[in-house]
Amino acid sequence: MAGFLDWSLCSLARSSFQNVEGVITMDGMLQALAQIFKHGKREDCLPYAATVLSCLDGCRLPESNQTLLRKLGVKLVQRLGLTFLKPKVAAWRYQRGCRSLAANLQLLTQGQSEQKQKPPLLTSDDDEDDDVPEGVESVIEQLLAGLKDKDTVVRWSAAKGIGRMAGRLPRALADDVVGSVLECFSFQETDKAWHGGCLALAELGRRGLLLPSRLADVVPVILKALTYDEKRGACSVGTNVRDAACYVCWAFARAYEPQELKPFVTTISSALLITTVFDRDVNCRRAASAAFQENVGRQGTFPHGIDILTTADYFAVGNRCNCFLVISVFIAGFPEYTQPMIDHLVAMKINHWDRVIRELAAKALHNLTQQAPVYCATRVFPTLLSMTLSSDLHTRHGSILACAEVAYALHRLAAQESRPVTDHLDEQALQGLKQIHQQLYDRRLYRGLGGELMRQAVCILIEKLSLSRMPFKGDPVIDGWQWLINDTLRSLHLISSHSRQQIKDTAVSALAALCSEYYVKESGEADPAIQEALITQYLAELRNPEEMTRCGFSLALGALPRFLLKGRLQQVLTGLRAVTHTSPEDVSFAESRRDGLKAIAGICQTVGVKAGAPDEAVCRENVSQIYSALLGCMDDYTKDSRGDVGSWVRKAAMTSLMDLTLLLARSQPELIEAHICERIMCCVAQQASEKIDGFRAHAASVFLTLLHFDSPPIPHVPHRGELEKLFPRSSVASVNWSAASQAFPRITQLLGLPTYRYHVLLGLVVSVGGLTESTIRHSTQSLFEYMRGIQSDPQALGSFGGTLLQIFEDNLLKDRVSVPLLKTLDHLLTHGCFDIFTTEEDHPFAVKLLALCKKEIKNSKDIHKLLSGISVFCGMVQFPGSVRKSALLQLCLLLGHRFPPIRKTTASQVYEMVLTYGDVVSADVLDEVVAVLSDTAWNAELAVVREPRNRLCDLLGVPRPQLVPKPGAC
């Protein structure tokens, strides 16, 4: 062994971790040495241990950036340390007598109060006076340094080494090791040291080497580790520390008798439950839940443990919102945990770096206020008010949200007893709430990067204080709040895109609550001056050149209460209809049109239906104008760099149409005219057959809601009886309309109903000619299935063909429909769906289709359109007579097209066509036609391919194309 060790140490000394070869060599040597000192006899290895340790120190492995080498170095160091010390079981270690979970539970259920006999601690050790070898101190130092390593595997190995070494040390020295481990828990240390320290404490406790006398020092440290969270740039560190702290609590539950942990039960149980419900990371919540469960089972002293475990189990704590808003309320129902949970939210979560956590913490405080209203009003609320002045952005944001939520919770509690909120909040608290906005304004905190958070928080504060009916009516603070809302809506285009929607929604909600509480007279009427100023200003902003400003003020008008709209309804609706109208200068303003539609629907719900009052409610005089605006937006197919932004408008239009129609059906169904209802159902059916999955599902939901509404039923629904048979209420509820495989077979059945045929076929054409493979496959299969069903019915087939041609004619040169339509026609012709028309020479369907195709591709430079046109012309040679001649002529023209890919594709498809349809070319010239098509290099220069093209014209019996002189040519 001496020779091998000498060779190994020489190899280590010569190698360097700076190069790959050295890393490989050191890896092998370290693994070999570690195994030798792990499995070899101590008597054989002890003479060489000091030499190996000295060589290992010279390798300076802690400086290496190779994780594996550092881990192997720590592993070898601990094996050397164990070699220095005699293998023995420390007589002084703590030993728990009963480790049976069943026995603990039995004692708990039987209510036995007698204490189990504590096992004696052996303090007299025959080896206490033995000298500790010199190398042990160096080993311990290296293991303690390993606890702070940057990689978890190294820290974990060092922690296990600390536990193994301490088990062979005298009690005094082992206690010194524990003290050194506790030094890792300093806020000057990094999160790596905290994590390593937790792992080491868990190992020491698990092995009985952490004596109960040390628990008073260890438990406070572990409680800090359970909430350790340090911000680093845009994120934080500390998840691993909190997870390791939960592991320590789990290990302590198994290691100690209940009477040893009894003094710390209250703090440990509270800390574990706080981590279980309020930690940001799901792994930590689940680790804390597991540790709490272990303590409940092993210790049996945690208050209400079984009741809590049934609610806060491993799976329940997986959802963060559920933890903050539901489970926390249940746990706070036990008095032992109420105040610690509230204090933790105020101290640690209100100022958290993650915005989502701050918002959830504020909502959790709202829920917990009901459990301790006096404590929240007298202790928590003043603290939160003082935090609103903090220089830290996150603290300000979270505290303002928390003030809003706590104030609203106190109002709800007071309202249950028919008391004002001022019974809970004193005058100083009310003044503090009023001053928040002015203080932020004076310090210019609504500007800059933090201004977005402040605007959102104060808007929520305005909403909650208004809902809480704070006694601020007539106070100057109302004007300040109104200014903030208006300025926020006017400045939406300056706000980052990811926060814009949330801030817009909070500002609109704040406006609705503010107006409802502070702008209404005791008689229920609006103040005329305020009404005039507000509506005039908001209508003027609807013409703002900034799209986001239009969005904000449209939604603001839609959120106004009824008393402010009274007498000005027509004026407001006229302004919003102008926003929804598409004009050349604002064609890209899809979001403003969407929000304008939402506003119109919201206003209709607010004012209701009332006969003969066009300036107060929806009635016969204005309902047609409202429907006209909503239906006009169903044809919005605007596209920009973001894609089909018009789909936002169409979706809002469908929702608004449904809401308005249901509103009228409940109150005055006679206002729903037959032609309006027919147009609504047809437009929605078209959207339900288009290509966007989520959009199709929404359209189907609207369609079925209108069809199956029965309190009372919607009047004038076309083909109601047939629709109820096609879409029975019992079966459509289980249909996933987002799935093309389930949606298209059902929606295609509407082709059999004349009223719906045009619109459903228009939507199907877009889907069949789309780009998504699954949508194309299922829509095409469903269309073919319908076509097979009408092959034996010439009248139905003729009606279908006429509808298809009408769609083509209505959308001529509109690429959104015409290009997919050409692809659909190619599918239909290829699969012989119109074979019945081929028996008649120059059938009107074929004649008109050919004329439309010629117009569509004339002078086109769109490659995709031209390629689809080639396929359609090849399919149309099935029709005998002049249609075939014209189709062949068009193909010959395309053989001389200026784009080489078009010429080459045309030749390829004509080659396939003449072989597929045997009657197109006579047998005596077929071979020559095939030879010309296959032998010519159609992607050559245009002058080169004209001669074979002309020869082909002669063979096919069509006139040669003639060059048209350019205008102005001599």
GIHUZI-V96316 format. One record per helix or strand of 3 or more residues. SS is the DSSP state (H for helix, E for strand). FROM is the first residue (numbers start at 0). LEN is the number of residues. If there is no record, write none. Layout:
[[SS;FROM;LEN] [SS;FROM;LEN]]
This chain:
[[H;1;13] [H;19;20] [H;41;18] [H;60;3] [H;66;18] [H;100;10] [H;133;13] [H;151;15] [H;170;12] [H;190;16] [H;211;15] [E;229;3] [E;234;3] [H;238;17] [H;257;21] [H;281;17] [H;304;7] [H;315;3] [H;319;13] [H;334;15] [H;354;15] [H;372;15] [H;392;24] [H;420;3] [H;426;16] [H;450;17] [H;475;15] [H;491;3] [H;496;22] [H;527;14] [H;546;13] [H;561;4] [H;568;12] [H;583;3] [H;589;18] [H;619;16] [H;645;22] [H;668;3] [H;673;15] [H;692;16] [H;719;7] [H;728;4] [H;739;13] [H;753;15] [H;772;17] [H;793;17] [H;814;16] [H;834;5] [H;843;14] [H;862;16] [H;881;14] [H;899;17] [H;922;13] [H;941;15]]
